[in-house]
């Protein structure tokens, strides 16, 4: 058994950092929460215990000690795990890690919650001791709700680092750990952001209404009911723009996702006007209230750039099952194939680049994005052979795991409690 994590330091008291601190305190672990000012850390603790649905109890909050980086950095010296959750800026992170390295004890674990900065850039030229103990622990918001944590060790990290973190994350914290690689946006955001950004472009070309697009990208394909536009409203166009710029900096030059990095003109206009989504009272959707107090939902028409009443979409039975929707010849089917088909083909091509196996990919999308089935589970539901035939007929390349499946002579990626490996054989699915 690896040395247990009994005391944690979280650096950064924003939404993510506070969430991680609260989650740890809820398990009875002592936590140090540091930000630029003690007042910021203290207010974060108060937010955790406030509202209609507090993340932690007042008693659990007593386990969190608020402090500032300037006056209390030394308090992390006896912590077993130091988790950084500050702004997504490489130099800021590197400066902070240098300071943490100077005060942390031998054997302590040092992780970053970055979602887009390569880990190798954070620890480049840093002391060997740090490189021995460093990893990414990428939580998803809201921390106390979302199951996924992507775990990515440094290239020179000791194997015990992954083991100790995985035991704590999946044990006391109750998270679903996905093992990823140090590639741009790891697994969940690499696939999910490609789906969203390419979706904006493909939806604009589909001649389908926002309501129909979201209906198709919900229950029929096993995605959350927010669909495409609803999810981006929840995330915010400003965040999507930040993600797009990060992808532009870090995606490989030949990556197919580069075609969709820049958001379409209507969305860029919305961004410029501050129409970001729910956080600004409206994005693609907004809730309106009449003089009589009656509430109604409105939709933003991207072509006319004006608001109109929402008109719920009605889908045929053929559109309600992904196995038939993807092969329908109408506009709905063509759009579903264009977006979901390209997303599945893209994901297929990324193994083993972003993950050593399909299980971690599927878990990342189920636990991090709320998909009912991961990409390879969806391919099994559609029929991999049928999918590959249409993909090839449309000029696509049969590569990645589709090629492995084809060469193995098998029909599905999963068989009972086993999955197809990159070597073309089946192995038991690891326990969650």
N, C-alpha and C positions, 0 to 999 in steps of 0.2 A: 504494500500500500504506500502510495506517495505521501509526502508530508502534507497534512491538511492545511487548508487556507482558513485562518481563524481571525485575521484582521485585514481590512481592506482600506486602501486610500483611493478616492476618486478625485481626479483633477478636472475641474470644470463643472459648474453648478447650473448649466443650462438644462433644457428639457431632458436630454439624453443622460447627462451626468447625474442629475438629481434622480432620474428613474433608476439608474444602476445602483446608486447609493441606497435608495429606498428598498429595492429588491433584496439587497444584501442584508439590510437591517431587519427586514421582515423574516429572515431566517435565523435571527439571533446573533448575527455577526457584527462586531464592532467596526464602525466606519469613520474615516476622516474625510470630510468633504471640503475641498479647497477651491477658491476662485480668486480673482484679483482683489476682492474685498470680502471681509468676513460677513458684512451685511448681505452681500449677494448670496453667499452660501446659506445664511440663516433664513433668508426669504424663500430659498428653494426648499428647505426643510418644511417651512410653513405651508408651502403649496402642496407638498406631499400629504399633509394631514388635513388639508382644507377641502372645500367643495362638497358636492352631494355624494360623491363616491371617492373617499380618501384612499390613496394608494397604500398608506400604512397607518397604524394607530399611533396615538400620542405616546404610548409606552414604547413602541418600536422606534419612534423618532428620537428617543433619548439615547439610543445607541449610536446616533450620528453626531459627530462633533464638527461644528462649523469653524472654518478658519480662512486665512488668506495666504496666498503664495509668498507674499513678501515677509510676513512675520511668523508663519507656522510651517514652512516647508520641512523643517527638521522633524515634525511629528510623523512623517511617513517612514522614518528610519526603522521602526519595528513592525511595519506592515508586511504581510506575506504576499499580497498582490496590490500593485499600483496600476490603476486603470486611468488612462488619459482620455478625456472626452471634451477637448477644447475645439476652437474654430478650425475649419478645414484649410489650414495654411501651413505649408511644408516648413517654412523657416521658423514659425512660431512653435510648431511641434518639436523641431530639432533643438531649439534653444531650451525648451522645457525639459526634454529628455536628458540633455546635458546636465541640467540642474538636479534632476531626480537621480541620475546616476551617481552624483557626488555624495548623496545622503542615504541612499537605500542600502539595506543590509545584504550580505551575501545570500544567494539562494532565493531572493524575492523575485516574483514574477512581474514583468513590466509589459503592459499591453496598451495598444492604441485602439480607439473605437472608430478610426477613419473608415469612410465608406468609399473613398475614391483615390486616395494617395497611396502609391505603392509602398509597402513596408520597407523594401530595400532602400528606398530613397530617404526614409526617416532615419534608419540606423547606419547609413553609409559613412564610413570613416570613424564610426563611434568605437569606444573601447571594446575589447574582446569580451569582457564580462557582460556588457549589455547585450551584445549580439548572441551570447549564450543563453540569455534569459528572456528574449523578447518575442512577442507575437501580436497578432491582431485578434481582438475579440469584438466582432462587429454585431452589436445588438440592433434590433429593429424597434421603432417607436409604434405605440407606447410600450415601454419596456416591460411593465407589469402585465401586459396583455399578450404581446407577440411572442410566439414560442421560439423563433429562430435566433440563434447566435452562430455566425460564421467564424470559425477558428482557423487562423493561418499562422503557423510558426515561422520565425525567421529562418533563412537558409542555413544558418550555423547554430540554431537553437538546439539545446539538448532535448532528446526525446521525452524526458521527464516533464518538460514545460507543457507540451501538449497533453500529457497524461494528467498532470495535476489540474490544469485548467478544465479539461473535459470532465473530470470527476466532480469538480465544484459546480460547474455550469449545469451539468445534467442531473447532478444529485441535489444538493441543498437549494439551488436556484430553480430547478425544475425546467430548464431550457432544453430545446432540441438542438443538439450540436451538429453542425454541418462542417465537414472538413474540406476546405477550399485551398486554392493556390494563390500565390502573390501575383495575380494578374489584375488588370484594370477592372474595378468594380466587383471583383470576386465572382460569385455565382448569381445570387439573387438579383442584384442591380444590373449586372451585365445583361441578363436575359430580360428582366422586367422593364428596364429603361429602353432597351431596344424595341420591345413590344409597344411601349407608350409613344416613343418618338416616331417610330415608323407608322404607328397607328394614326397619328395626326395627319400624316401625309396621305396615307392610303384611304382614310375616311374622307378626306377632302376630294379625292378622285372618284369616290364611289357613287355620288349623287344620292346617298342615303341621309336621312335626317339624323341629327344628334341622338334623338330618342331611339331610333331604330338601331343605330350603331351600338349604343349602350345596351339595348335589349339583347342584341346578338352576342355581344362580348360579356354577357353575364351567364345566366343559367344554361343556355344551350352548350356552351363550351366549358362549363364548370368553373367560371371565374366569379368573383364577388359581384353582387347586384349593382355596385357603382358603375360597372362597365368601364369603358375607356375614359370618356370625358368626365364622368363623375369622380373617378379616381384622381384624375389630374386636378380637378377642383379641390379635392381633399388635400392633395400634396402641395399645390400652388404652382403657378406658372413661373414664379421667380426661382423656385427650387429646380424645376425642370430645366430652366435656362442655365442654372449653375451646373447641373448634371451634364447638359449638352456641352458646355465649355470644357468640363473636365474630360469628357470622352474625346473631345477634339484634341486635347493635349496628350492623351494617353493611349487611345486605341491604336492598334497596329495599322500601318499605312494601307494595307490591303484588306482591312476588315469591312465586310458588307454593311455594317452599321453606320459607316461614315456617310453613306448616302443620305441619311436621315438626321444627321446631327443638328442642323439648323432648323428651328421650328418654322412652320409655314407662315406666310405673311400675315394672315388674320390673327394668329396667336401672338406674333411679335407685336402687332398693333395693340392687342389687349394688354400685353406685358408693359408696353410703353405707357399706356393709359392707367396703369395700376389696377387693372381688372384681373386679379390674380387667382381668385377662387373663393372658397368659403371664408378665408381669413379677411377678405376685403368686402364681404357681404354679397359677392357674386362673381362668377367666372363664366362658365358655360351655362350654369343654372343660377337662379336666385329666387329666394322666397319673397314674394311681395304681399303687402297688406293694404287693402282698400280702406277708404274713409269709414266704411261701416265696420271695419275690423276683420273682414273676411280675408283669409290667407289663400294665396295661389302661387303655383310655381311657374316661373317663366324661363324661356330658353333664349340664348343669344344666337341670333342668326349670323353666321360667320361671313356670309356674302354681303348682306346689307348692313352689317354691324349695328343691328337694332334688336331690341327685345320683342319677343312674341310669347303668347300663352303656350305652355307645354302641352303637347298632344301625345298621350301614351301610345307606344308602338304595339301593334298586334302582329304576332308571328304565326305562320302556318306550322302544322305539325312537323313538316319536313325540316323546318328551321330549328326545331327544339332539340334535335339530337345531332351531336357533332359528326357522327358517322354518316348521316345523310346530308346535313348542312354543307359539309365541305365539298360535296360532289353535286350540289344543286347548280343548275345553269342560270338561275336568275341573279339579280343584283346582290341579293343577300348572300347567296352561296359563293359568288365570285369574290365578294369582299372578305368573307370568312376565310376562303382559301388564300387570298392575297395576304391577309394579315396573320392569321394563325398558322397557315402553311409555311410562310416565310419565317415565322418565329420558331417553329419546330425544326425547320431545316437549318436555321442558324444555330440553334441549341445543339442539334445533332453534330454539327461541324466543330463544336467547341470542346468535345471530349476526345482526348484527355487533357486539352490545354488548361481548362479551368478546374477540372476535377478528375480524379483517377477513375471514377465510376459514375454510373447513371443514378444510383441510389441517392447520393448526396445532391445531385442536381434536382431530382424530383422532390426531395425533402425541402430544399431551399425554396422552391416555388410554392409548395404547399404551406410551409410554416411561415414564410416571409411575405408572401403576396396573397395568401388565402385561396390559392387554386385548389379545387377539389381533387385534381389529379396533376401530377407533374408532367413535364413535356414527354417523357418516354412512356409514361402511363397513358397519356393522351394518344400517342402514336399506336400503342397497343389497342386502344379503344377504336381508333379509326381503321386500323389494319395496316401494319408497316409496309407490306408488299403493295397494297393498293395505293398507299401514300407515295411510295417510292416510284411507282409507275407513272402517276400523274406528275410528280415532281420532275422526273426525267423527261416526260413528254413536253413539259413547259421549259425545257432547256436547263434544268437543274442538274447538279452533279451528285451522284450517289457516293458520299464519302462518310467519314466519321463512323458512328455506331450503326448507321444503316448499312454501310459497306461490311462492317463486322458481322452483322446479322445475316446479310445476304451470303457472305462467304461461309458462314457456319452451317448454312442449310436449315436454319430454324425459322420459325414464323413470328415469334413474339420476344420482346425484351425481358419479360418476366414469365416465369413458369412456377406457379405455386408460391413457395417461399424462397425461390431462387431468382437471381438476376443474371443477365448476360454481361460478362466482363469484357474489357478491351481485348483480351486474348481470345475471345470467341467461345469460352466455356461458361457454364453456369455455376455460381457459388451462392451459399446461403446469404440471405439479406441480413446485414448486421442489426443487432438490437438497437432500438432508438435510445 
